[in-house]
Amino acid sequence: MLILQIIIALILIALVMIQSKASGLSSSVAGSFGLYRSRRGVEKAVFILTILSGTAFVASSLLLIS
């Protein structure tokens, strides 16, 4: 179970790093002007995978405690 948690943690770290790299300077400037942009394609898939990985990490942590 501990190895599974380490693997999930590494996947979660990679997905978060991909998201932060994708945001870049242009979206932070656009965000300051209040423009709304929806996620599409790969960006949406990475976002959903990040949420699922985070949920799996929390669940594995709770299972490891008990």
C-alpha positions as a Markdown table, in Angstrom:
| # | Residue | x | y | z |
|---|---|---|---|---|
| 1 | Met | 0.0 | 0.0 | 0.0 |
| 2 | Leu | 2.9 | 2.3 | 0.7 |
| 3 | Ile | 4.4 | 1.8 | -2.7 |
| 4 | Leu | 1.0 | 2.6 | -4.3 |
| 5 | Gln | 0.8 | 5.9 | -2.3 |
| 6 | Ile | 4.3 | 6.8 | -3.5 |
| 7 | Ile | 3.4 | 6.2 | -7.1 |
| 8 | Ile | 0.2 | 8.3 | -6.7 |
| 9 | Ala | 2.2 | 11.1 | -5.1 |
| 10 | Leu | 4.7 | 11.1 | -8.0 |
| 11 | Ile | 1.8 | 11.2 | -10.6 |
| 12 | Leu | 0.1 | 14.0 | -8.6 |
| 13 | Ile | 3.4 | 16.1 | -8.5 |
| 14 | Ala | 3.9 | 15.6 | -12.2 |
| 15 | Leu | 0.4 | 16.7 | -13.1 |
| 16 | Val | 0.6 | 19.8 | -10.9 |
| 17 | Met | 3.9 | 20.7 | -12.5 |
| 18 | Ile | 2.4 | 20.3 | -16.0 |
| 19 | Gln | -0.5 | 22.6 | -15.0 |
| 20 | Ser | 1.8 | 25.3 | -13.5 |
| 21 | Lys | 4.0 | 25.2 | -16.6 |
| 22 | Ala | 0.9 | 25.5 | -18.9 |
| 23 | Ser | -0.4 | 28.5 | -17.1 |
| 24 | Gly | 2.6 | 30.7 | -17.9 |
| 25 | Leu | 2.8 | 34.4 | -18.1 |
| 26 | Ser | 0.1 | 35.0 | -20.7 |
| 27 | Ser | -2.7 | 33.5 | -18.7 |
| 28 | Ser | -1.7 | 35.4 | -15.6 |
| 29 | Val | -1.8 | 38.6 | -17.5 |
| 30 | Ala | -5.1 | 37.7 | -19.1 |
| 31 | Gly | -6.4 | 36.7 | -15.6 |
| 32 | Ser | -5.7 | 40.1 | -14.2 |
| 33 | Phe | -8.0 | 41.7 | -16.8 |
| 34 | Gly | -10.9 | 39.4 | -15.7 |
| 35 | Leu | -11.2 | 37.4 | -18.9 |
| 36 | Tyr | -12.8 | 34.0 | -18.7 |
| 37 | Arg | -11.3 | 31.1 | -20.6 |
| 38 | Ser | -12.7 | 27.5 | -20.4 |
| 39 | Arg | -10.4 | 24.5 | -20.3 |
| 40 | Arg | -10.4 | 22.4 | -23.4 |
| 41 | Gly | -8.7 | 19.3 | -24.7 |
| 42 | Val | -5.5 | 18.2 | -23.0 |
| 43 | Glu | -5.7 | 21.0 | -20.5 |
| 44 | Lys | -9.1 | 19.8 | -19.3 |
| 45 | Ala | -7.9 | 16.1 | -19.2 |
| 46 | Val | -4.8 | 17.1 | -17.1 |
| 47 | Phe | -7.1 | 19.1 | -14.7 |
| 48 | Ile | -9.5 | 16.1 | -14.3 |
| 49 | Leu | -6.6 | 13.7 | -13.8 |
| 50 | Thr | -5.1 | 16.0 | -11.1 |
| 51 | Ile | -8.4 | 16.0 | -9.2 |
| 52 | Leu | -8.7 | 12.2 | -9.5 |
| 53 | Ser | -5.0 | 11.7 | -8.4 |
| 54 | Gly | -5.5 | 14.0 | -5.4 |
| 55 | Thr | -8.6 | 12.1 | -4.4 |
| 56 | Ala | -6.8 | 8.8 | -4.8 |
| 57 | Phe | -3.9 | 10.1 | -2.7 |
| 58 | Val | -6.2 | 11.2 | 0.1 |
| 59 | Ala | -8.0 | 7.9 | 0.0 |
| 60 | Ser | -4.8 | 5.9 | 0.1 |
| 61 | Ser | -3.5 | 8.0 | 3.0 |
| 62 | Leu | -6.7 | 7.3 | 5.0 |
| 63 | Leu | -6.4 | 3.6 | 4.2 |
| 64 | Leu | -2.7 | 3.6 | 5.3 |
| 65 | Ile | -3.6 | 5.2 | 8.7 |
| 66 | Ser | -6.1 | 2.4 | 9.6 |
